[in-house]
Amino acid sequence: MKKDSNAANATPPSAGSSGITRKTLIENLNEDLSREYQAIIAYTVYSQVLKGAEYMNIAGELEVHATEELQHAITISNQIDYLGGMPTGTPKPVVLTEDNKEMLRADLKNETETILNYRERIKQCEELGEYAIAEHIREILIQEQDHLISLATALGIDPPKLEGTRRPART
């Protein structure tokens, strides 16, 4: 069977106004996937090693978060494959500590980064006309924001104020 020469010579999708391309979107989604793997590992470990009565509720929540993060990883992997990329298998590094507050602060920092990146990813998807991928990420974003609130509550602080895709001010 003869190959379609038009497909081989097709021009790649044009870059959006910010310069985002499908290739760049795949790379960015793979970074997001690495963060999802990181969250799965962190939540799994932390849910089992948090000590003290005041942390038992959040420990149970972290177990639930781990399963939600796994579903996020599957969703992101599926979208990378749809775009023609290969999903990564490498997690971001996980902070391992025996200090309860340090664990929760590490998770809070990672959730903050994840939320900001997913907000940016939604814009990038829409710029490329990938509206369905943007919708999948919006669904993930709802759960990530819930995770952020749970972690902040467990730490006895207000959730970080995140505006758009800008990083929160350092205090």
C-alpha positions as CSV (number, residue, x, y, z in Angstrom):
1,M,0.0,0.0,0.0
2,K,1.4,3.4,-1.0
3,K,1.9,6.0,1.7
4,D,0.0,9.2,1.5
5,S,2.7,11.7,0.4
6,N,0.5,14.6,1.5
7,A,0.5,13.4,5.1
8,A,4.3,13.1,5.1
9,N,4.7,16.6,3.7
10,A,2.0,18.2,5.8
11,T,3.1,21.4,7.6
12,P,3.1,21.2,11.4
13,P,0.3,23.1,13.2
14,S,1.2,26.8,13.4
15,A,2.3,28.3,16.6
16,G,-0.2,30.3,18.6
17,S,0.4,34.0,19.3
18,S,2.5,33.2,22.3
19,G,4.7,30.8,20.3
20,I,3.2,27.6,21.7
21,T,3.4,24.6,19.4
22,R,2.1,21.1,19.8
23,K,5.7,20.0,20.5
24,T,6.0,22.5,23.3
25,L,2.6,21.6,24.6
26,I,3.7,17.9,24.8
27,E,6.9,18.9,26.6
28,N,4.9,21.0,29.1
29,L,2.4,18.2,29.6
30,N,5.2,15.8,30.3
31,E,6.5,18.2,33.0
32,D,2.9,18.2,34.4
33,L,2.9,14.4,34.3
34,S,6.2,14.3,36.2
35,R,4.6,16.5,38.9
36,E,1.6,14.1,39.0
37,Y,3.9,11.2,39.6
38,Q,5.7,13.2,42.3
39,A,2.3,13.8,44.0
40,I,1.3,10.1,43.9
41,I,4.6,9.2,45.6
42,A,4.5,12.0,48.1
43,Y,0.8,11.4,49.1
44,T,1.3,7.7,49.3
45,V,4.4,8.0,51.6
46,Y,3.1,10.9,53.7
47,S,-0.3,9.3,54.3
48,Q,1.5,6.4,55.9
49,V,4.2,8.3,57.9
50,L,2.3,11.3,59.3
51,K,2.3,10.9,63.1
52,G,0.1,12.3,65.8
53,A,-3.7,12.5,66.4
54,E,-3.9,16.0,64.8
55,Y,-2.7,14.6,61.5
56,M,-4.9,11.5,61.2
57,N,-7.7,13.3,59.2
58,I,-5.2,14.7,56.7
59,A,-3.4,11.4,56.5
60,G,-6.7,9.8,55.4
61,E,-7.3,12.6,52.9
62,L,-3.8,12.2,51.5
63,E,-4.6,8.5,50.6
64,V,-7.6,9.8,48.6
65,H,-5.4,12.5,47.0
66,A,-2.9,9.8,45.9
67,T,-5.7,7.9,44.0
68,E,-6.9,11.2,42.4
69,E,-3.4,12.1,41.3
70,L,-3.1,8.7,39.7
71,Q,-6.2,9.4,37.7
72,H,-4.7,12.8,36.7
73,A,-1.5,11.1,35.5
74,I,-3.6,8.7,33.4
75,T,-5.6,11.6,31.9
76,I,-2.4,13.6,31.1
77,S,-0.7,10.6,29.6
78,N,-3.7,10.0,27.4
79,Q,-3.6,13.6,26.2
80,I,0.2,13.4,25.5
81,D,-0.4,10.2,23.4
82,Y,-3.3,11.9,21.6
83,L,-1.0,14.8,20.6
84,G,1.5,12.2,19.3
85,G,4.0,12.4,22.2
86,M,5.4,9.8,24.5
87,P,4.4,10.1,28.2
88,T,7.4,10.4,30.5
89,G,8.0,7.8,33.2
90,T,10.1,10.1,35.5
91,P,8.7,11.8,38.6
92,K,9.9,15.1,40.0
93,P,11.9,14.6,43.2
94,V,9.9,14.0,46.4
95,V,10.8,15.6,49.7
96,L,11.3,12.9,52.2
97,T,11.2,14.0,55.8
98,E,9.9,12.8,59.2
99,D,8.7,16.3,60.0
100,N,4.9,16.5,59.6
101,K,4.7,20.2,58.9
102,E,7.6,20.0,56.4
103,M,5.7,17.2,54.5
104,L,2.5,19.2,54.3
105,R,4.4,22.4,53.3
106,A,6.2,20.5,50.5
107,D,2.8,19.2,49.3
108,L,1.3,22.7,49.5
109,K,4.2,24.1,47.5
110,N,3.9,21.4,44.9
111,E,0.1,21.9,44.6
112,T,0.6,25.6,44.2
113,E,3.0,25.0,41.3
114,T,0.7,22.4,39.8
115,I,-2.3,24.8,39.8
116,L,-0.3,27.6,38.3
117,N,1.0,25.4,35.6
118,Y,-2.4,23.9,34.8
119,R,-3.8,27.4,34.5
120,E,-1.1,28.2,31.9
121,R,-1.6,24.9,30.2
122,I,-5.3,25.6,29.7
123,K,-4.4,28.9,27.9
124,Q,-1.9,27.0,25.8
125,C,-4.4,24.3,24.8
126,E,-7.0,26.9,23.9
127,E,-4.5,28.9,21.8
128,L,-3.8,25.7,19.8
129,G,-7.5,25.0,19.5
130,E,-7.2,21.9,21.7
131,Y,-10.4,22.7,23.7
132,A,-11.1,19.1,24.8
133,I,-7.6,18.9,26.4
134,A,-8.3,22.2,28.1
135,E,-11.5,20.8,29.5
136,H,-9.7,17.7,30.9
137,I,-7.2,19.9,32.6
138,R,-10.0,22.1,34.1
139,E,-11.5,19.0,35.7
140,I,-8.0,18.1,37.2
141,L,-7.6,21.7,38.3
142,I,-10.8,21.5,40.4
143,Q,-9.3,18.6,42.4
144,E,-5.9,20.2,42.7
145,Q,-7.5,23.3,44.2
146,D,-9.3,21.1,46.7
147,H,-6.0,19.5,47.6
148,L,-4.5,22.9,48.1
149,I,-7.3,23.9,50.5
150,S,-7.0,20.7,52.5
151,L,-3.3,21.1,52.9
152,A,-3.5,24.7,54.0
153,T,-6.3,23.8,56.5
154,A,-4.1,21.0,57.9
155,L,-1.3,23.5,58.3
156,G,-3.7,26.0,60.0
157,I,-3.1,28.7,57.3
158,D,-5.1,30.3,54.6
159,P,-4.7,28.9,51.1
160,P,-2.2,30.9,49.0
161,K,-3.8,33.6,47.0
162,L,-3.2,32.6,43.4
163,E,-4.0,35.1,40.6
164,G,-4.1,33.9,37.1
165,T,-0.9,32.2,36.2
166,R,1.4,34.4,38.3
167,R,3.5,33.0,41.1
168,P,2.4,34.1,44.6
169,A,4.5,36.8,46.2
170,R,7.2,35.6,48.5
171,T,6.9,36.8,52.1
